[in-house]
Amino acid sequence: MLKNFVLKNPFQLFLTILLPFLLSTLSILFVQSSFLYRNFETYALDRVYQEQKTNLLNTSRNITAMEQTAKSLSVTAFFDKTISDLLYTDVKPEDYSMYLTKLQSYKNIYPFLQSIYIYNGHSVYASPSLNFVYNRSSFADKGIFAILDDMEHYHSHSIVLRKIPNVLAGITSGANKYVNVYSYLFFDSQMQSGKVNEAIILNISEEWVKQAIGSPVGQNKSRVFIVDHDGKLLSGDGAHPLLADLKDNDYVKRIDASKEPTGSFRVDINGTDSFVTYADTGAFGWKLISVTPYQNIVENITKMKYTTYLLVFFFIVASVLLTFYFSRRLYIPIKMVIQNYKVLESEKRNDFYFRKQDFLRKMVQSGDLLPAEAVQASFRKFNIALDPAALSLLVLFRIDQFSDFCTKFNPVDRSLLKYGIENIISELLDHAYKYECIDINEDQILVLLNYDAAEAPAQDGQLIALVKEVQEKTNEFLKISLTATFSDTFETWGDLQSYYLNTLDLSYYRLILGHRSLIFGNSLQARTDEFKYQDKELTEALIRGRIDEAKEALSDIIRKASQYSLTTLNSVLIRLLLSIRGAVELLEANHAIAVRFNINIYLSKLSKIETLEKILADFYQLFDDLALQLESKKENKYSDLFDNVMQIIRTEFANPSLTLDTIAQKVNLSPSYLAKLFKNHHLISMNDYINDVRLQCASNMILTTDETITAIMEKSGFTTRSHFFTLFKKSYGVSPNQYRSQSRLQTKG
């Protein structure tokens, strides 16, 4: 229990204490915050709805009162004798002031009136106006006649939103040319033609309707507006012009379809999540609508939510820090207990492992087998499940490129990696065989297993597949290559040592078969006839510096020797070293070179090299180094030769008889050989080089002296004028005379 409860470090202890607490706390806070958020959201919506409903109903009452007032006013005016005179008789101009005063008194009593029209079929009396009386042609508000002449669509006690000329536009500076009014229509009768004979028109001010609707509700920045029964916008909403057609909007359709006088719902309006509240005014078929962005309603709740999240975050951070602090404090008193426990456990485990490995190594490497009772007792002691009486098999794994392995890792790391290899072997073989892994030597891991299969190891697909998987997994996870060697099966463990030694000898066939190979003793078919060692072609090629031929001869000898036993191959490799040493000694004597070749060093390297490819690569490197030294020697020899040739040309170029033949005679070489060497090293023939030196001398004399061209030609070693001029023009592009003239002109300029 202590091992499972006490953890490896304070952080793990911290997680164990904190994690359940944090998870439970976060769950509670999440559920509670979600529940509260929903409740607050519902409460906020209900509160906004009630507030907006109250405001809309108040506005509705204002509009209803306006309707009742307008209706009452129109009836009162109709029965007023003064207004009746205007409707039914022709009044005298001297009485206009009396009638105008009467109309103005109505306007003064009812402040929502913008103006009043009295129409008697042919004249219009208007207040306020520049003139009191107008005929149909002189009256500025021509739109009223279209309404009065269309009784099919306009009825008495109806109201129409219109734009009319502003009578104050010419009087008051800054006044709008047109104003919006709600025209309340009162008709006494109509003719059969459908035209009104007598009418009272009360123009209600748009500003009064705006005041009746009121400002935005609360702090939610709502849009409050009026639509008529046809869905036309009758008041400004900040998003659409007056008389805009809203009947196709989903929320307007939803309001029209509703049977309730008031209500609310949540809907998307032009991509904005909105809360809509509506109320039926009961007057003129108008509906009041309030549209509030949903985000504005829950803004304070959202702020509260994020504030809560922030507090929870700080709470969690504080909890983490405190718990981490206390976990460290709690860990201190048990730290020594943990350390002591680990030390004891490690010592016990390591001591058991090492004693078991010592027992298994002695059993494999010692020829003296313990009595059966002692073996069984040791098996029980070390939990070894092997049966000494059963058929057994050895599989020897050897680490490839072991010298690089030792260079790359220190002894402790090498031990850990080998332990990792044993774990991989154990994991893969655990359910297939009874086995034990034995760390025999630095590069060897021996697997001793009970093997009761009918077929030989080389034909056992399961065993081969498992061993290949060990190789693959070791290479994949540890980056280590293994070669596996299989022994023959044996019945008694008295022969265990001899089978191990035979398997170890077989493992050296890795030299021929290569890394990560599988080696079976009964599958190796070495030639038994005598190997005929012939190194004449190799040594002659080395002595003559024919490195490619030497490499081919060496490869052929090793290839043939690899078909024989490992002993024969090792013997051939040693003889090859002796033959190469003899050839190197001859090269050193003949060419006065010192080759870095020590046969003892190469013998030591051969004992560590694991594959023929690496052996060939080392020999090839030796041959390449030898070739470089020979080439360097040749280069030095040719360098002296060419220095001598150049000196002869520089001192005797003025001599017309200087040619390839005379120079070859002076350096004791045949003209053809000298010409070939010169061109290979200078990429130009010797005659051309001599002519170049002569032309360079001639061009310099032309520029620096006043001698004749003929004299310069002779002093430069040319014998014929035509030959000189041809070569000069080919090299400089102009004749010698032109060359001199151009040079002097450039100097004067």
ABEGO torsion letter per residue (X at the ends): XAAAABBABAAAAAAAAAAAAAAAAAAAAAAAAAAAAAAAAAAAAAAAAAAAAAAAAAAAAAAAAAAAAAAAAAAAAAABAAAAAAAABBBBAAAAAAAAAAAAAAAAABAABABBBBBAGABBBBOBBABABBBAAABABAAAAAAAABAAABBBGBBBBBBBBBAAAAABBGBBABBBBBBBBBBABBBAAGBBABBBBBBBBAAAAAAAAEBBBEAAGBBBBBBBAAGBBABBAGABBBGBBAAABAAAAAAAABABABEBBBBBBGGBBBBBBBBBAGBGGBBBBBBBBAAAAAAAAAAAAAAAAAAAAAAAAAAAAAAAAAAAAAAAAAAAAAAAAAAAAAAAAAAAAAAAAAAAAAAAABABBBBAAAAAAAAAAAGBABBAABBBBBBBBBBBGAAAAAAABBAAAAAAAAAAAAAAAAAAAAAABBBBBBBABAABBBBBBBBABABBAAABAAAAAAAAAAAAAAAAAAGBBBBBBBBBBBABAAAAAAAAAAAAAAAAAAAAAEBGBBBBAAABBBBABBBBBBAAAAAAAAAAGBAAAAAAAAAAAAAAAAABBAAAAAAAAAAAAAAAAAAAAAAAAAAGBBBBBBAAAAAAAAAABABAAAAAAAAAAAAAAAAAAAAAAAAAAAAAAAAAAAAAAAAAAABAABBAAAAAAAAGBBAAAAAAAAAAAAGBBAAAAAAAAAAAAAAAAAAABABBAAAAAAAAGBABAAAAAAAAAAAAGBBAAAAAAAAAAAAAX
